């Protein structure tokens, strides 16, 4: 008999969410793996040999979450810096900007303004912004991070700005002009400031039961230095794991050099609905144009071809229906060149994928595309009176983010936040999918939870992760929660069960208005990375 060398931990006296045993109350961890899942009575035999016994005191144990789309540095800067996501008016925003400027020097960086939520219905003018910061350079990204306000001082620090697409002499900047002022602002960060921002994101994620993050980097949204520093930091800390994507066109060499999983993420095919830059087939209801197209179907085809041949995932940011049409056409061309099985094997991704009709959903399924989506977008901007309806009209807005139809078609879903666009908030994300503001797009809490746990692992080709069964990685979270239920996607029908005869493990009640679970402990491959 060989001597046992791995440290063992027995968790007992709670509920373990596991397909191995829908009635499990205990779990044994040996080293980095789940060794056993089962009932309280059987746990007694393991208690005598475990190095540590954890009394769950009724807590829930689940697989930890995966956030499939984040921007760690920007998220960390927003967590600790100038954040306007919660301000209720333009006047309040200017007051907060001025207060931040009084106590901070250098280039100021802020995030989160959304004029559609303010009674004034507009962002600050350039004159108002300059007065608020007393002439300092300021970069202030809109909530969707597809446009930004820049003070006069920052504009003057950005060479050739007035010649770039998306430039406006007094208003928000979009497209290349936005990317240029963002590069100027982010270039002002010291290595220590960048690391502290990234650490803040990792700590926040761990405290929310998130074990892994997909960092969507690229030359227009961050830099090679930023991604390399983040991957290095994550590798030497016990915090959440980070998997990188480099969103540059026809640049598989840099993706390989950085250790990225793919040449994708925020490789922009279009922009965002809020900034009027998502690419549409029909004009915006509140505008006389159809948005912006950054890539053609042929460019997409060439990129997918290069990635497939290089063994990398391709990925694209595509929100509007015209942008998604271009992605589908491009992937089809690549499949004709290389064969459909070769293209499907790489599980190429589409980030956001909001404006999908039935034909587009069927094409996603046919081509094996992963839909990396953000349910919190609907919670923030959906509904008959939300920003989507303002921009597109109620009928088109109601068709956005069709999660139920995607699931029915067999399209793999991976949930994320796009932080800092919406906050790191995994249970809130699951709630947003289960209680989508368009009822026919709702999915069950169980399906939404799977998309935010196992779905994130499957999106990077790790099909055995994200589930608590013997032999799986010991990556889990412990939660303080109320009654566990089986919650159906349609609240108008009977969707609740605590009957043990159903054999279906329960999850927290996420009905809007109920308290979300609180994280007590997060463990990544057997290592505790957070404990309350």
ABEGO torsion letter per residue (X at the ends): XBBBABBBBBBBGBBBBBAABAABABBBBBEABBABBBBAAAAAAAAAABABBBBAGGBBBBBBBBBABBBAAAAAAAAABBBAAABABAAAAAAAAAAAAAABBEBBBBBGBBAAABAAGBBBBAAAAAAAAGGBBBBBBBAAGABBBBBAAAAAABBGAAABBGBBAABBBBEAAAAAAAAAAAAABBAAAAAAAAAAAAAAAAAAGBABBBBBBEAAABBAAAAAAAAAAAAABABBBBBBBBBBBGBAAAAAAAGBABBBEBBBABBBAAAGABBBABBBAABABAEBBABBAAAAAAAAAAAAAAGBBBBBBBABAAAAAAAAAAAAAAAAAAEAAAAAAAGBBBBGGABBBAAAAAAAAAAGBBBBBBAAAAAAABEAABAAAAAAEAAAAAABGBAAAAAAAGBBBBBBAGOAABBBBAAAAAAAAAABABAAABBBAAAAAAAABAAAAAAAGBAABGBBBBGBBBBBBBBBBBBBBBBBABAABBABBABAAAGBBBBBBABBGBBBBBBABBBBGGBBABBX
